[in-house]
Amino acid sequence: MGQKAKRTKSGSAWMHEHVTDPYVKKAQLDGYRSRAAYKLLEIDKRDHLLRAGMTVVDLGAAPGSWCQVAVQKLKKQGRVLAIDLLPVAPMPGVESLEGDFTDLSALNWLEDKLKSGRVDLVLSDMAPNISGVMLRDQARHYELCELALDFAKTWLKPDGAFLVKVFQGVGFEDFRTQMRQAFSQVHIRKPDSSRDRSTEVYLLGRGPLGNVAAVDEAIVTSLQE
C-alpha cells in the first residue's frame, strides 16, 4: 500500500509540473506537438544547424515537434526523414516510419529513401523504455546513441552535423570520447527549456572526420591522376 501511494504521489507531482510548465503552455499556444521543440529552436539559434535545402534525419521523432521545427527552417526546400517506435502524425514535408531504428528494416528504409544522397543533419532524441534499473537504462540509452553515431558517420556530408540527446552519468565520458574521435568539433548544449533537475544534455558534433578524410583522399587521388 505504501509503495502504491508513493507512486501515485510521484505521478501527481509529475502531472502538476507538466501542466504548469511554461514551455508546455507555450508549445500549446505556438502549435508545437511538445515542449521539446524549444530545445531544438534554442540550439539552432546558437549554432545555426537548420537552413533551406537540407536533408535532415530525425531519430526518435515522436510526437514530431523537432520535425515541425525542421520543416519550418527548411522553408519547403529540402526533406525530413523521421523514425520512431511510436507513430508520428503526418505533416507536410516529413516522411516518417513507425519502426525500431535498431532493426535492419528501419535502416533499410532510410537507406532506400536516401539512395546515394547524403545527409546534412542527423538529430537523435532517442531514449529507451525505462526499466527503473538506472545502470541498465543508462547502458541501453548509450547503445542507441552509438547506433545513431554510426549512422551519422556513414551518411553525413563532409560539413554535416550530428545532435544527440545524452544523460550525464555512467557512459557519458566514453561516448563523448567517441564523438571527439568522429568529429572535428564537439560541443555540449543545455537549452534553457531542458529542465534543471534533468541530467539531460545534448552533444553536437560538427565536421565528420571520416568524411573529411575521404574527401581529402579523393582530392589527392584526383591530383595524382
C-alpha positions in Angstrom: 0.0 0.0 0.0 2.8 2.4 0.9 4.6 1.7 -2.5 1.4 2.4 -4.4 0.7 5.6 -2.5 4.3 6.7 -3.2 3.9 6.0 -7.0 0.6 7.9 -7.1 2.1 10.9 -5.3 5.1 10.9 -7.7 2.7 10.7 -10.7 0.6 13.5 -9.3 3.7 15.7 -8.8 4.9 15.0 -12.4 1.4 15.9 -13.8 1.4 19.1 -11.8 4.8 20.0 -13.1 3.8 19.2 -16.6 0.6 21.2 -16.8 2.2 24.2 -15.1 5.4 24.1 -17.2 5.7 27.4 -19.2 7.2 25.6 -22.2 4.3 23.1 -22.3 1.9 26.1 -22.3 4.0 27.9 -24.9 4.0 24.8 -27.1 0.2 24.6 -27.0 0.0 28.3 -28.0 2.5 28.0 -30.7 1.1 24.8 -32.2 4.1 22.6 -31.4 3.5 18.9 -30.5 5.7 19.0 -27.5 7.9 21.3 -25.4 10.9 19.6 -27.0 10.6 22.0 -29.9 12.1 24.8 -27.9 15.2 22.7 -27.2 16.0 22.5 -30.9 15.0 26.1 -31.5 17.4 27.3 -28.8 20.3 25.2 -30.1 19.6 26.2 -33.7 19.6 29.9 -32.7 23.0 29.5 -31.3 24.6 27.0 -33.7 22.7 27.7 -37.0 22.1 24.0 -37.8 19.0 24.3 -40.0 18.7 26.0 -43.3 16.7 25.7 -46.5 17.6 22.9 -48.9 18.9 20.5 -46.3 18.3 16.8 -45.8 17.5 16.1 -42.2 17.1 12.7 -40.4 15.3 12.7 -37.1 15.7 9.6 -35.0 13.3 9.1 -32.1 11.0 11.7 -33.7 7.6 11.2 -32.0 5.5 13.1 -31.5 7.2 15.2 -34.1 8.0 18.6 -32.6 11.6 18.5 -33.9 10.2 17.7 -37.4 8.0 20.7 -37.1 10.9 23.0 -36.4 13.0 21.4 -39.2 10.2 21.9 -41.7 9.8 25.5 -40.7 13.5 26.2 -41.0 13.8 24.4 -44.4 11.1 26.6 -45.8 9.7 23.9 -48.1 13.2 23.4 -49.6 14.7 20.1 -48.5 13.4 16.9 -46.8 12.9 15.5 -43.4 13.0 11.7 -42.7 11.8 10.6 -39.3 11.7 7.3 -37.4 10.2 6.3 -34.1 8.7 3.3 -32.4 5.6 5.4 -31.9 3.6 6.9 -34.8 4.4 10.4 -36.0 1.2 12.0 -37.2 1.5 13.1 -40.8 2.8 16.6 -41.6 3.7 18.2 -44.9 7.4 17.9 -45.7 8.1 14.9 -43.5 8.4 11.2 -44.5 8.1 9.0 -41.4 8.4 5.4 -40.5 6.8 3.8 -37.4 9.6 1.3 -36.6 12.6 0.4 -34.5 15.8 2.1 -35.5 17.7 -0.9 -34.0 16.1 -3.2 -36.6 17.7 -3.6 -40.0 14.4 -2.9 -41.7 14.4 0.6 -40.4 17.9 1.3 -41.6 17.0 -0.2 -45.0 14.0 2.2 -45.2 16.3 5.1 -44.5 18.9 4.0 -47.0 16.3 3.5 -49.7 14.9 7.0 -49.1 18.4 8.5 -49.2 19.6 6.3 -52.1 23.1 7.7 -52.9 22.4 11.1 -51.3 24.0 12.3 -48.1 22.6 13.9 -45.0 23.2 17.5 -43.8 21.9 16.9 -40.2 21.2 13.9 -38.0 19.1 14.5 -35.0 18.7 11.9 -32.2 16.3 12.4 -29.4 16.0 8.6 -28.8 15.6 7.2 -25.4 14.9 3.6 -24.3 11.8 2.4 -22.5 12.7 2.9 -18.8 13.0 -0.3 -16.7 13.7 1.5 -13.5 17.2 0.0 -13.2 19.4 3.0 -13.6 22.6 1.3 -14.8 20.6 -0.8 -17.3 18.7 2.1 -18.6 21.8 4.2 -19.0 23.6 1.4 -20.8 20.6 0.9 -23.2 20.5 4.6 -23.8 24.1 4.8 -24.9 23.6 1.8 -27.1 21.0 3.8 -29.0 23.4 6.8 -29.1 26.2 4.7 -30.6 23.9 3.4 -33.3 22.9 6.9 -34.1 26.5 7.9 -34.2 27.4 5.1 -36.5 24.6 6.2 -38.9 25.8 9.8 -38.8 29.4 8.8 -39.5 28.2 6.8 -42.5 25.8 9.2 -44.1 26.7 12.8 -43.1 28.1 15.2 -45.7 31.7 16.5 -45.0 30.2 19.6 -43.5 27.3 17.8 -41.8 26.3 17.9 -38.1 25.0 15.4 -35.5 22.9 16.4 -32.5 22.2 13.7 -29.9 20.5 13.7 -26.5 22.6 12.1 -23.8 22.4 11.9 -20.0 25.3 12.7 -17.7 26.5 9.8 -15.6 27.8 6.4 -16.4 28.8 6.1 -20.1 28.8 9.9 -20.7 32.6 10.4 -20.9 33.1 7.3 -23.0 30.5 8.4 -25.5 31.9 11.9 -25.6 35.3 10.4 -26.4 33.7 8.5 -29.3 32.2 11.8 -30.6 35.6 13.5 -30.4 37.1 10.7 -32.5 34.3 11.1 -35.1 34.0 15.0 -35.4 36.4 17.9 -35.5 34.2 19.8 -33.1 32.1 18.5 -30.2 30.1 20.9 -28.0 27.8 20.3 -25.0 24.5 22.2 -25.1 22.0 22.5 -22.2 19.0 24.5 -23.5 17.0 26.7 -21.1 14.0 24.6 -22.0 15.6 21.5 -20.6 14.5 21.0 -17.0 17.1 22.0 -14.5 16.7 18.8 -12.5 17.3 16.6 -15.5 20.8 15.3 -16.3 19.9 15.6 -20.0 22.3 17.5 -22.2 22.9 17.5 -26.0 26.2 16.7 -27.7 26.7 18.5 -31.0 29.3 17.1 -33.4 30.4 19.1 -36.5 32.8 18.2 -39.3 32.8 14.4 -39.6 36.4 13.3 -39.6 35.8 10.2 -41.6 34.1 12.1 -44.4 36.7 14.8 -44.4 39.4 12.2 -44.7 37.5 10.6 -47.6 37.2 13.9 -49.4 40.9 14.7 -48.9 41.8 11.2 -50.2 39.7 11.8 -53.3 41.3 15.2 -53.9 44.8 13.7 -53.6 43.9 10.9 -56.0 42.5 13.4 -58.5 45.7 15.5 -58.4 47.9 12.4 -58.9 45.9 11.5 -62.0 
